[in-house]
Amino acid sequence: MNDLSSIAKYIDFTNLRNNLYLGELDNFCKEAIEYNFFGVCVLPYYVPYVVSLLKNSSTRIISVADFPYGCSLLKTKIDFVEELVKNKLDELDFVMNVAAFINKDYKLVEEEVTSALEICRGNNVKLKVIIETGLLLPDEIAIATRLLCDIGVDFIKTSTGVAARGVKYEDVMIIKENLSGSTKIKASGGIRTLEQVMKFLELGVSRIGTSAGVEILKELEARLNTE
């Protein structure tokens, strides 16, 4: 991890503000291309515009479903996924129904995630499921991880960034201990420094979600220039 590209390839450059002007998105996407981030993550409304900006680049396009709380009714949630993935998405970050999960309605959680995964598979879209670790007890993080791995989602994502706290190293360690199959880990929520990124990668994370991608790479660049 001794150059910018080796870090950038792990980063989903994220801006989930709902008051973005299109001019801001122009600059956001230019930075994504300039720094060669793996992908950009934006709210659904902005997806068609971002698709038009990035159509000639290798930058993946990512959006969110039922963000940030995940508590919509099942049919509403799945209809939303079905409509959203038609927009040339590469990946979808889907918020698990935490309310159902903490009340042990695992059947509903399994049904919504399985349905979303089926839609994503049919549209060649990778599915990341956000479990919101900041709202779960350690044993609940473990249960959620095993449930989602059994379903076969592509990634377990830690946080929306909206809850009272973001991701902790301990969250990722619990997920890793309970991980199985081909499911990977995306760490997100409050990741703003190079030190955090390096630590999460050391813990086995395969993707980092952050709005501070440019600052993180500038921090690495400054460090490299002094060595």
C-alpha positions as CSV (number, residue, x, y, z in Angstrom):
1,M,0.0,0.0,0.0
2,N,2.7,2.5,-0.9
3,D,1.1,4.5,-3.7
4,L,-2.2,6.3,-4.4
5,S,-3.7,3.8,-6.7
6,S,-3.2,0.9,-4.3
7,I,-5.5,2.7,-1.8
8,A,-7.9,4.3,-4.3
9,K,-8.9,1.0,-5.7
10,Y,-10.6,0.1,-2.4
11,I,-12.6,3.4,-2.1
12,D,-16.2,4.0,-2.9
13,F,-16.1,7.8,-3.1
14,T,-19.3,8.8,-1.4
15,N,-21.6,11.8,-1.4
16,L,-25.1,11.1,0.0
17,R,-26.1,14.7,0.6
18,N,-29.6,15.4,-0.7
19,N,-28.9,19.1,-1.5
20,L,-26.2,18.6,-4.1
21,Y,-26.3,21.0,-7.1
22,L,-25.4,19.3,-10.4
23,G,-22.3,21.5,-10.6
24,E,-21.1,20.0,-7.4
25,L,-21.6,16.5,-8.9
26,D,-19.5,17.6,-12.0
27,N,-16.6,18.3,-9.7
28,F,-17.2,15.2,-7.6
29,C,-17.1,12.9,-10.6
30,K,-14.0,14.7,-12.0
31,E,-12.2,14.0,-8.7
32,A,-13.3,10.3,-8.8
33,I,-11.8,9.9,-12.3
34,E,-8.6,11.9,-11.3
35,Y,-7.9,9.9,-8.2
36,N,-9.1,6.6,-9.8
37,F,-11.5,5.6,-7.1
38,F,-13.2,2.3,-7.5
39,G,-16.6,3.9,-7.6
40,V,-18.9,6.7,-6.7
41,C,-21.9,6.4,-4.4
42,V,-24.8,8.9,-4.7
43,L,-28.5,9.1,-3.9
44,P,-30.9,7.6,-6.5
45,Y,-32.1,10.9,-7.9
46,Y,-28.6,11.7,-9.0
47,V,-27.8,8.4,-10.6
48,P,-28.9,9.2,-14.2
49,Y,-26.8,12.4,-14.2
50,V,-23.8,10.6,-12.8
51,V,-24.2,7.8,-15.4
52,S,-24.0,10.5,-18.1
53,L,-20.8,11.9,-16.6
54,L,-19.0,8.6,-16.1
55,K,-20.2,6.7,-19.2
56,N,-16.7,6.8,-20.7
57,S,-14.8,6.0,-17.5
58,S,-14.1,2.8,-15.6
59,T,-15.5,4.3,-12.4
60,R,-18.3,2.1,-11.0
61,I,-21.7,3.7,-10.2
62,I,-23.2,2.9,-6.8
63,S,-26.4,4.0,-5.2
64,V,-28.5,3.2,-2.1
65,A,-31.9,1.6,-1.4
66,D,-34.2,2.5,1.5
67,F,-31.5,4.8,2.8
68,P,-30.9,5.5,5.6
69,Y,-33.3,3.6,7.9
70,G,-34.3,0.5,5.9
71,C,-37.8,0.3,7.4
72,S,-40.0,0.6,4.4
73,L,-42.6,-2.1,3.8
74,L,-41.4,-5.1,1.9
75,K,-43.1,-4.6,-1.4
76,T,-42.3,-0.9,-1.4
77,K,-38.6,-1.7,-0.7
78,I,-38.3,-4.4,-3.4
79,D,-40.2,-2.3,-6.0
80,F,-37.7,0.5,-5.4
81,V,-34.8,-1.9,-5.9
82,E,-36.3,-3.2,-9.1
83,E,-36.7,0.3,-10.5
84,L,-33.4,1.6,-9.4
85,V,-31.2,-1.1,-10.9
86,K,-32.5,-0.3,-14.3
87,N,-30.4,2.8,-14.3
88,K,-27.1,1.2,-15.3
89,L,-25.9,0.8,-11.7
90,D,-22.9,-1.4,-11.0
91,E,-23.6,-1.9,-7.3
92,L,-26.4,-1.3,-4.8
93,D,-26.0,-0.5,-1.1
94,F,-29.2,-1.8,0.5
95,V,-30.2,-0.9,4.0
96,M,-31.3,-3.9,6.1
97,N,-34.5,-3.6,8.0
98,V,-32.9,-3.1,11.4
99,A,-36.3,-2.7,13.1
100,A,-37.3,-6.2,11.9
101,F,-33.9,-7.6,12.7
102,I,-33.6,-6.5,16.4
103,N,-37.1,-7.8,16.9
104,K,-35.9,-11.2,15.6
105,D,-38.1,-11.1,12.5
106,Y,-35.4,-12.8,10.6
107,K,-37.9,-14.2,8.1
108,L,-38.7,-10.7,6.8
109,V,-35.0,-9.7,6.7
110,E,-34.2,-12.9,4.7
111,E,-37.1,-12.3,2.4
112,E,-36.2,-8.7,1.6
113,V,-32.5,-9.4,1.1
114,T,-33.1,-12.6,-1.0
115,S,-35.6,-10.7,-3.2
116,A,-33.1,-7.8,-3.6
117,L,-30.3,-10.2,-4.4
118,E,-32.3,-11.9,-7.1
119,I,-33.1,-8.6,-8.8
120,C,-29.5,-7.5,-8.6
121,R,-28.2,-10.8,-10.0
122,G,-30.6,-10.5,-12.9
123,N,-29.3,-7.0,-13.7
124,N,-25.5,-7.8,-13.1
125,V,-25.5,-5.6,-10.1
126,K,-23.5,-6.4,-6.9
127,L,-25.4,-6.2,-3.7
128,K,-24.0,-4.8,-0.4
129,V,-26.3,-5.0,2.6
130,I,-25.9,-2.3,5.3
131,I,-26.5,-3.7,8.8
132,E,-25.9,-0.5,10.8
133,T,-23.4,-1.9,13.3
134,G,-23.8,1.2,15.6
135,L,-27.4,0.0,16.4
136,L,-26.6,-3.6,17.0
137,L,-25.1,-5.6,19.9
138,P,-22.0,-7.7,19.2
139,D,-24.0,-10.9,19.1
140,E,-26.5,-9.3,16.7
141,I,-23.7,-8.3,14.4
142,A,-22.6,-11.9,14.4
143,I,-26.1,-13.2,13.7
144,A,-26.6,-10.7,10.9
145,T,-23.3,-11.6,9.3
146,R,-24.1,-15.3,9.3
147,L,-27.6,-14.7,8.0
148,L,-26.4,-12.6,5.1
149,C,-23.6,-14.9,4.2
150,D,-26.0,-17.8,4.0
151,I,-28.1,-15.8,1.6
152,G,-25.0,-15.1,-0.4
153,V,-24.8,-11.3,-0.6
154,D,-21.7,-9.8,-2.2
155,F,-20.8,-7.5,0.7
156,I,-21.8,-6.8,4.3
157,K,-21.5,-3.1,4.8
158,T,-21.2,-1.7,8.3
159,S,-22.9,1.6,8.4
160,T,-25.0,4.3,6.7
161,G,-23.1,7.1,8.4
162,V,-26.3,8.5,9.7
163,A,-26.5,6.6,13.0
164,A,-25.1,8.0,16.3
165,R,-21.7,6.4,15.5
166,G,-20.0,5.0,12.5
167,V,-17.9,1.8,12.2
168,K,-15.5,0.6,14.8
169,Y,-12.6,-1.8,14.3
170,E,-14.4,-4.2,16.7
171,D,-17.4,-4.3,14.4
172,V,-15.3,-5.5,11.5
173,M,-13.5,-8.0,13.7
174,I,-16.9,-9.6,14.6
175,I,-18.0,-9.6,11.0
176,K,-14.8,-11.2,9.9
177,E,-15.1,-13.9,12.6
178,N,-18.5,-14.9,11.3
179,L,-17.9,-14.4,7.5
180,S,-18.3,-17.3,5.2
181,G,-18.6,-18.1,1.5
182,S,-17.6,-15.3,-1.0
183,T,-19.2,-12.5,1.0
184,K,-16.8,-9.5,1.6
185,I,-16.8,-6.6,4.0
186,K,-17.3,-2.9,3.2
187,A,-16.4,-0.6,6.1
188,S,-18.1,2.8,6.2
189,G,-19.3,5.5,8.5
190,G,-16.9,8.1,9.9
191,I,-13.8,7.0,8.0
192,R,-11.9,10.2,7.3
193,T,-8.1,9.4,7.8
194,L,-5.4,7.4,6.1
195,E,-4.7,5.7,9.5
196,Q,-8.3,4.4,9.6
197,V,-8.2,3.2,6.0
198,M,-5.0,1.3,6.6
199,K,-6.2,-0.3,9.8
200,F,-9.5,-1.5,8.2
201,L,-7.6,-2.9,5.2
202,E,-5.3,-4.8,7.6
203,L,-8.4,-6.2,9.2
204,G,-9.5,-7.7,5.9
205,V,-11.9,-5.2,4.6
206,S,-12.3,-5.3,0.8
207,R,-14.0,-1.9,0.3
208,I,-14.0,1.5,2.1
209,G,-16.9,3.9,1.9
210,T,-15.9,7.5,2.6
211,S,-16.7,11.1,1.6
212,A,-13.1,12.0,2.5
213,G,-11.4,10.1,-0.3
214,V,-9.6,13.0,-1.8
215,E,-8.3,14.2,1.6
216,I,-7.1,10.6,2.5
217,L,-5.2,10.3,-0.8
218,K,-3.7,13.8,-0.3
219,E,-2.6,12.7,3.2
220,L,-0.9,9.6,1.6
221,E,0.7,11.7,-1.1
222,A,2.2,14.1,1.5
223,R,3.5,11.2,3.5
224,L,5.1,9.6,0.4
225,N,6.7,13.0,-0.5
226,T,8.5,13.1,2.8
227,E,9.9,9.6,2.7
